[in-house]
C-alpha cells in the first residue's frame, strides 16, 4: 500500500515541481526584461529629454504666439536659458579645438596624418559639391521664385558689393594669423570705404592765377572739384578666427608627434586637458534639454508675421528643406554604405543627440563638443581620428550652407525674372561650394557669402534682406 501510495504521489510531486520551476523561470525573465528596459532608458535618458525639450519648445512657442502681443522683455527672459547654453558651448570651443587637434595628431605619424587629411578633404569637398548641385537642381525643378512675389515682399535693403578676390585673400590671411591671442577673438577683413578726395592742383594754372592776382592786387580762389574714391583697407572684426587656430594647431600637433618621447610631457598635458573638457561637456549636456527648449520657444515667439512669411516664402523654405532631407537622408547614408558596407542608420542613431543639439542651437561649432561625445562614447570611434577630423569638418564642411545659398541665389534670380544660362548656373554651384568652405572664418558669414554668389552672377544684392526672416530656420 505504501509503495502504491508513493507511486501515486510521484506524479503529483513532479507536476508540482514542474509548475514551480515554470513560475521561477518566468519570474526572472520578466524581471530581467524590466531591468534591461530601465537600463536602456537610463542610458538614453539624456537623448529622451533633449527630444522632449525640442517638442516642448515648439509647442510652447506656437501656443504663446496665439496669446496677446508679448513684451520683448518677456521674450528675452524665455530665451535666456537658451542663451546661457549657447555661451557655455561656445566657451568650450577654443580649449576643445586646441586639445583635440594636438592630441589627435601627436598620436599619428606623418604618413598617417597625411593620408587621413587627404581622405577627409576629398570627402568634405565631394559632399559640399553634391549639396550645391542638388540645391541647383531642386530650385530649377520646383521654381519657387516668382516676379509677383517680389511685388508682395517689396524692395530690399541695399548692401555693399563684396569682391570675390578680397574674400579669398581674407581667407588666406586668416589662415595665417599674426597674433594667436588676437585670433581667439578677432579676425581680419577687407573693408571698402567711400572717401571724398580733392584732385591734385594744376601747377601752371596756379602760377598764372597767382600772377594775375598780384597784377590786379586782388585775391582769388581757385575752385577745386572733389570726387568720390573707393579705398580699401584691412580691419579686425569681432569673432574667433577658427581657421587660423586650426591651421596653427594642426602644424603644432604634427611637429609634436615627430618629437616622440621628448614631447611626452606635452602630450600628457593636452590629453588631460581634453579629458577635462569632455567631462565639462557631459555636465553641460544635462542642462541642454532646458536650454534647447527655451531657444526654440524664444525664436518662434520672436518671428514677426509668421503666417505671412510662411505664405510668401513657403515654397522657398520647402525647396531648401527637401534638399537637406535628400542630402542628409539619402546621399550621405549611401556614401557611408558604399565605403564601409555597414548599416548607416545604426551609425546615425549613435549621433542623434548631436543632430538634436544642432537643430536647437543652429551652430555647428556649438554642437562640436556633443559630436565628440557621441562618436567616441556611443560609436567607439578612435579618438585620434575624431580629434583631427571633427574640428576641421565643423569649420569647412558646410554642406547645408552650400545647398541653401545655391537655392537662395537662383530663387532671387527667379524673383527678378532673370533667366540664368548654363555658365551662370555653374558659377553659382562653384561659388556656393567655395563660399561655404570659408564661411566659418568670415564675419557675418551668411550675408557675406551670399553677397559673393550674387555679385559673381550679377544679381541684385539688396534682395538678400528679404530672406532674413526665414534664415534662422534653414
MARFIKE-656754 format. One record per residue (C-alpha): residue number from 1; residue in three letters; x, y, z. Coordinates in steps of 0.5 Angstrom, whole numbers, plus 500, padded with zeros to 3 digits. Layout:
! MARFIKE-656754
SITE   k   r   x   y   z
SITE NUM ala   X   Y   Z
...
! end
This chain:
! MARFIKE-656754
SITE   k   r   x   y   z
SITE   1 unk 500 500 500
SITE   2 unk 506 505 502
SITE   3 unk 509 503 495
SITE   4 unk 503 504 492
SITE   5 unk 501 511 495
SITE   6 unk 508 513 494
SITE   7 unk 508 511 487
SITE   8 unk 501 515 486
SITE   9 unk 504 521 490
SITE  10 unk 510 522 485
SITE  11 unk 507 525 479
SITE  12 unk 504 530 484
SITE  13 unk 511 532 486
SITE  14 unk 514 532 479
SITE  15 unk 508 536 477
SITE  16 unk 508 541 483
SITE  17 unk 516 542 482
SITE  18 unk 515 543 474
SITE  19 unk 510 548 476
SITE  20 unk 514 551 481
SITE  21 unk 520 551 476
SITE  22 unk 516 554 471
SITE  23 unk 514 560 475
SITE  24 unk 521 561 478
SITE  25 unk 524 561 470
SITE  26 unk 518 566 468
SITE  27 unk 519 571 474
SITE  28 unk 527 572 473
SITE  29 unk 525 573 465
SITE  30 unk 520 579 467
SITE  31 unk 525 582 472
SITE  32 unk 531 581 467
SITE  33 unk 527 585 462
SITE  34 unk 525 590 466
SITE  35 unk 532 591 469
SITE  36 unk 534 592 461
SITE  37 unk 529 597 460
SITE  38 unk 531 601 466
SITE  39 unk 538 601 464
SITE  40 unk 537 603 457
SITE  41 unk 532 608 459
SITE  42 unk 538 611 463
SITE  43 unk 543 610 458
SITE  44 unk 538 614 453
SITE  45 unk 535 619 458
SITE  46 unk 539 625 456
SITE  47 unk 537 624 449
SITE  48 unk 530 623 451
SITE  49 unk 530 629 455
SITE  50 unk 533 633 449
SITE  51 unk 528 631 444
SITE  52 unk 522 632 449
SITE  53 unk 526 639 450
SITE  54 unk 525 641 442
SITE  55 unk 518 639 442
SITE  56 unk 516 643 449
SITE  57 unk 520 649 446
SITE  58 unk 516 648 439
SITE  59 unk 509 647 442
SITE  60 unk 510 653 448
SITE  61 unk 513 658 442
SITE  62 unk 506 656 438
SITE  63 unk 502 657 444
SITE  64 unk 505 663 446
SITE  65 unk 504 666 439
SITE  66 unk 497 666 440
SITE  67 unk 497 670 446
SITE  68 unk 496 677 446
SITE  69 unk 503 681 444
SITE  70 unk 508 679 449
SITE  71 unk 513 684 452
SITE  72 unk 520 684 449
SITE  73 unk 523 683 456
SITE  74 unk 519 677 457
SITE  75 unk 521 674 450
SITE  76 unk 528 676 453
SITE  77 unk 527 672 459
SITE  78 unk 524 666 456
SITE  79 unk 530 665 451
SITE  80 unk 535 667 457
SITE  81 unk 537 660 459
SITE  82 unk 538 658 452
SITE  83 unk 543 664 451
SITE  84 unk 547 661 457
SITE  85 unk 547 654 454
SITE  86 unk 550 658 447
SITE  87 unk 555 661 452
SITE  88 unk 557 655 455
SITE  89 unk 558 651 449
SITE  90 unk 562 657 445
SITE  91 unk 566 657 452
SITE  92 unk 569 650 451
SITE  93 unk 570 651 443
SITE  94 unk 577 654 444
SITE  95 unk 580 649 449
SITE  96 unk 577 643 445
SITE  97 unk 580 645 439
SITE  98 unk 587 646 442
SITE  99 unk 587 640 446
SITE 100 unk 583 635 441
SITE 101 unk 588 637 435
SITE 102 unk 594 637 439
SITE 103 unk 593 630 442
SITE 104 unk 590 627 436
SITE 105 unk 596 629 431
SITE 106 unk 601 628 436
SITE 107 unk 599 620 436
SITE 108 unk 599 619 429
SITE 109 unk 606 619 425
SITE 110 unk 607 624 419
SITE 111 unk 604 619 414
SITE 112 unk 598 617 417
SITE 113 unk 597 624 418
SITE 114 unk 597 626 411
SITE 115 unk 593 620 409
SITE 116 unk 588 622 414
SITE 117 unk 588 629 412
SITE 118 unk 587 628 404
SITE 119 unk 582 623 405
SITE 120 unk 578 628 410
SITE 121 unk 579 634 405
SITE 122 unk 577 629 399
SITE 123 unk 570 627 403
SITE 124 unk 569 634 405
SITE 125 unk 570 638 398
SITE 126 unk 566 632 395
SITE 127 unk 560 632 399
SITE 128 unk 560 640 399
SITE 129 unk 560 640 391
SITE 130 unk 554 635 392
SITE 131 unk 550 639 396
SITE 132 unk 551 645 392
SITE 133 unk 549 642 385
SITE 134 unk 543 638 389
SITE 135 unk 540 645 391
SITE 136 unk 541 648 384
SITE 137 unk 537 642 381
SITE 138 unk 532 643 386
SITE 139 unk 531 650 385
SITE 140 unk 531 650 378
SITE 141 unk 526 644 378
SITE 142 unk 521 647 384
SITE 143 unk 522 654 381
SITE 144 unk 520 657 388
SITE 145 unk 521 664 386
SITE 146 unk 516 669 382
SITE 147 unk 516 676 380
SITE 148 unk 510 677 383
SITE 149 unk 513 675 390
SITE 150 unk 518 681 389
SITE 151 unk 512 686 389
SITE 152 unk 509 683 395
SITE 153 unk 515 683 399
SITE 154 unk 517 690 397
SITE 155 unk 524 693 396
SITE 156 unk 530 690 400
SITE 157 unk 535 694 404
SITE 158 unk 541 696 399
SITE 159 unk 548 692 401
SITE 160 unk 555 694 399
SITE 161 unk 558 689 394
SITE 162 unk 564 684 396
SITE 163 unk 570 683 392
SITE 164 unk 571 675 391
SITE 165 unk 578 677 391
SITE 166 unk 578 680 397
SITE 167 unk 574 675 401
SITE 168 unk 579 670 398
SITE 169 unk 585 674 400
SITE 170 unk 582 675 407
SITE 171 unk 581 667 408
SITE 172 unk 589 666 407
SITE 173 unk 590 672 411
SITE 174 unk 586 669 417
SITE 175 unk 589 662 416
SITE 176 unk 596 665 418
SITE 177 unk 594 670 424
SITE 178 unk 600 675 426
SITE 179 unk 598 674 433
SITE 180 unk 595 668 436
SITE 181 unk 592 671 442
SITE 182 unk 588 676 438
SITE 183 unk 586 670 433
SITE 184 unk 582 668 439
SITE 185 unk 577 673 439
SITE 186 unk 578 677 432
SITE 187 unk 579 676 425
SITE 188 unk 582 681 419
SITE 189 unk 577 683 414
SITE 190 unk 578 688 408
SITE 191 unk 573 694 408
SITE 192 unk 572 699 403
SITE 193 unk 570 706 404
SITE 194 unk 568 712 400
SITE 195 unk 572 718 401
SITE 196 unk 572 725 398
SITE 197 unk 579 727 395
SITE 198 unk 581 733 392
SITE 199 unk 584 733 385
SITE 200 unk 592 735 385
SITE 201 unk 593 742 384
SITE 202 unk 595 744 377
SITE 203 unk 601 748 378
SITE 204 unk 601 752 371
SITE 205 unk 594 754 373
SITE 206 unk 596 756 380
SITE 207 unk 602 760 378
SITE 208 unk 598 764 372
SITE 209 unk 593 765 378
SITE 210 unk 598 768 382
SITE 211 unk 601 773 377
SITE 212 unk 594 776 375
SITE 213 unk 592 776 383
SITE 214 unk 599 780 384
SITE 215 unk 598 785 378
SITE 216 unk 590 786 380
SITE 217 unk 592 787 387
SITE 218 unk 586 782 389
SITE 219 unk 586 775 392
SITE 220 unk 582 770 388
SITE 221 unk 581 763 390
SITE 222 unk 582 757 385
SITE 223 unk 576 753 385
SITE 224 unk 577 745 387
SITE 225 unk 572 740 385
SITE 226 unk 572 734 390
SITE 227 unk 571 727 387
SITE 228 unk 569 720 391
SITE 229 unk 574 715 391
SITE 230 unk 573 708 394
SITE 231 unk 579 706 398
SITE 232 unk 581 699 401
SITE 233 unk 584 697 408
SITE 234 unk 584 692 413
SITE 235 unk 580 692 419
SITE 236 unk 580 687 425
SITE 237 unk 573 685 426
SITE 238 unk 570 681 433
SITE 239 unk 569 674 432
SITE 240 unk 574 668 433
SITE 241 unk 579 666 428
SITE 242 unk 577 659 428
SITE 243 unk 581 657 421
SITE 244 unk 587 661 424
SITE 245 unk 587 657 430
SITE 246 unk 586 650 427
SITE 247 unk 592 651 422
SITE 248 unk 597 653 427
SITE 249 unk 595 647 432
SITE 250 unk 595 642 426
SITE 251 unk 602 644 425
SITE 252 unk 604 644 432
SITE 253 unk 601 637 433
SITE 254 unk 605 634 427
SITE 255 unk 611 638 430
SITE 256 unk 610 635 437
SITE 257 unk 609 628 434
SITE 258 unk 615 628 431
SITE 259 unk 619 629 437
SITE 260 unk 617 623 440
SITE 261 unk 619 622 447
SITE 262 unk 622 629 448
SITE 263 unk 614 631 448
SITE 264 unk 611 626 452
SITE 265 unk 610 631 458
SITE 266 unk 606 636 453
SITE 267 unk 602 630 450
SITE 268 unk 600 628 457
SITE 269 unk 598 635 459
SITE 270 unk 594 636 453
SITE 271 unk 591 629 454
SITE 272 unk 589 631 461
SITE 273 unk 586 638 458
SITE 274 unk 582 634 453
SITE 275 unk 579 629 458
SITE 276 unk 577 635 463
SITE 277 unk 574 639 457
SITE 278 unk 570 633 456
SITE 279 unk 567 632 463
SITE 280 unk 565 639 463
SITE 281 unk 561 638 456
SITE 282 unk 558 632 460
SITE 283 unk 556 637 465
SITE 284 unk 553 642 460
SITE 285 unk 549 637 456
SITE 286 unk 545 635 462
SITE 287 unk 543 643 462
SITE 288 unk 542 643 454
SITE 289 unk 534 640 454
SITE 290 unk 532 646 458
SITE 291 unk 537 651 454
SITE 292 unk 534 648 447
SITE 293 unk 527 648 449
SITE 294 unk 528 656 451
SITE 295 unk 532 657 445
SITE 296 unk 527 654 440
SITE 297 unk 521 658 444
SITE 298 unk 524 664 444
SITE 299 unk 526 664 437
SITE 300 unk 518 662 435
SITE 301 unk 516 668 439
SITE 302 unk 520 673 436
SITE 303 unk 518 672 429
SITE 304 unk 514 677 426
SITE 305 unk 508 676 422
SITE 306 unk 510 668 422
SITE 307 unk 504 667 418
SITE 308 unk 505 672 412
SITE 309 unk 512 670 412
SITE 310 unk 510 662 411
SITE 311 unk 505 664 406
SITE 312 unk 510 669 402
SITE 313 unk 517 664 403
SITE 314 unk 513 658 404
SITE 315 unk 516 654 397
SITE 316 unk 523 657 398
SITE 317 unk 523 654 405
SITE 318 unk 520 647 402
SITE 319 unk 526 647 397
SITE 320 unk 531 648 402
SITE 321 unk 528 643 407
SITE 322 unk 527 638 401
SITE 323 unk 534 639 399
SITE 324 unk 537 638 406
SITE 325 unk 533 632 407
SITE 326 unk 535 628 401
SITE 327 unk 542 630 402
SITE 328 unk 542 628 410
SITE 329 unk 538 622 409
SITE 330 unk 540 619 402
SITE 331 unk 546 622 399
SITE 332 unk 550 621 406
SITE 333 unk 548 615 408
SITE 334 unk 549 612 401
SITE 335 unk 556 614 401
SITE 336 unk 557 611 408
SITE 337 unk 554 605 406
SITE 338 unk 559 604 400
SITE 339 unk 565 606 403
SITE 340 unk 564 602 410
SITE 341 unk 559 596 408
SITE 342 unk 555 598 414
SITE 343 unk 548 600 416
SITE 344 unk 549 608 416
SITE 345 unk 542 608 420
SITE 346 unk 545 605 426
SITE 347 unk 551 610 426
SITE 348 unk 546 616 425
SITE 349 unk 543 613 431
SITE 350 unk 549 614 435
SITE 351 unk 550 621 433
SITE 352 unk 542 623 434
SITE 353 unk 544 627 440
SITE 354 unk 549 632 436
SITE 355 unk 543 632 431
SITE 356 unk 538 635 436
SITE 357 unk 543 640 439
SITE 358 unk 545 642 432
SITE 359 unk 537 643 431
SITE 360 unk 536 647 437
SITE 361 unk 543 651 437
SITE 362 unk 544 652 430
SITE 363 unk 551 652 431
SITE 364 unk 556 647 428
SITE 365 unk 561 650 432
SITE 366 unk 557 650 438
SITE 367 unk 555 643 437
SITE 368 unk 562 640 437
SITE 369 unk 563 638 444
SITE 370 unk 557 634 443
SITE 371 unk 559 631 437
SITE 372 unk 566 629 440
SITE 373 unk 562 625 446
SITE 374 unk 557 622 441
SITE 375 unk 563 619 436
SITE 376 unk 567 617 442
SITE 377 unk 563 614 447
SITE 378 unk 557 612 443
SITE 379 unk 560 609 437
SITE 380 unk 567 608 440
SITE 381 unk 571 611 434
SITE 382 unk 578 612 435
SITE 383 unk 580 619 439
SITE 384 unk 586 620 434
SITE 385 unk 581 620 428
SITE 386 unk 575 624 432
SITE 387 unk 580 630 435
SITE 388 unk 583 631 428
SITE 389 unk 577 630 423
SITE 390 unk 572 634 427
SITE 391 unk 575 641 428
SITE 392 unk 577 641 421
SITE 393 unk 570 639 419
SITE 394 unk 566 643 423
SITE 395 unk 570 649 420
SITE 396 unk 570 648 413
SITE 397 unk 565 642 411
SITE 398 unk 559 646 411
SITE 399 unk 554 642 406
SITE 400 unk 548 645 409
SITE 401 unk 551 652 407
SITE 402 unk 553 651 400
SITE 403 unk 546 648 399
SITE 404 unk 542 654 402
SITE 405 unk 546 659 399
SITE 406 unk 545 656 392
SITE 407 unk 538 655 392
SITE 408 unk 537 663 395
SITE 409 unk 542 666 389
SITE 410 unk 537 662 384
SITE 411 unk 531 664 388
SITE 412 unk 533 671 388
SITE 413 unk 534 671 380
SITE 414 unk 527 668 379
SITE 415 unk 524 673 383
SITE 416 unk 527 679 379
SITE 417 unk 525 675 373
SITE 418 unk 533 674 371
SITE 419 unk 534 667 367
SITE 420 unk 541 664 368
SITE 421 unk 545 661 363
SITE 422 unk 549 655 364
SITE 423 unk 555 658 365
SITE 424 unk 552 663 371
SITE 425 unk 549 656 374
SITE 426 unk 556 653 374
SITE 427 unk 558 659 377
SITE 428 unk 553 659 383
SITE 429 unk 555 652 384
SITE 430 unk 562 653 385
SITE 431 unk 562 660 388
SITE 432 unk 557 657 393
SITE 433 unk 562 651 395
SITE 434 unk 568 655 396
SITE 435 unk 564 661 400
SITE 436 unk 561 655 404
SITE 437 unk 569 653 406
SITE 438 unk 571 660 408
SITE 439 unk 564 661 412
SITE 440 unk 567 660 419
SITE 441 unk 573 665 418
SITE 442 unk 568 671 415
SITE 443 unk 565 675 420
SITE 444 unk 557 675 418
SITE 445 unk 559 669 414
SITE 446 unk 552 668 412
SITE 447 unk 551 675 409
SITE 448 unk 558 676 406
SITE 449 unk 558 669 403
SITE 450 unk 551 671 400
SITE 451 unk 554 677 397
SITE 452 unk 559 674 394
SITE 453 unk 555 669 390
SITE 454 unk 550 674 388
SITE 455 unk 556 679 386
SITE 456 unk 559 673 382
SITE 457 unk 553 673 377
SITE 458 unk 551 680 377
SITE 459 unk 544 679 381
SITE 460 unk 542 685 386
SITE 461 unk 545 684 393
SITE 462 unk 539 688 396
SITE 463 unk 534 682 396
SITE 464 unk 538 678 401
SITE 465 unk 535 682 406
SITE 466 unk 528 679 404
SITE 467 unk 530 672 406
SITE 468 unk 533 674 413
SITE 469 unk 526 673 416
SITE 470 unk 527 665 415
SITE 471 unk 535 665 415
SITE 472 unk 535 662 423
SITE 473 unk 530 656 421
SITE 474 unk 534 654 415
! end
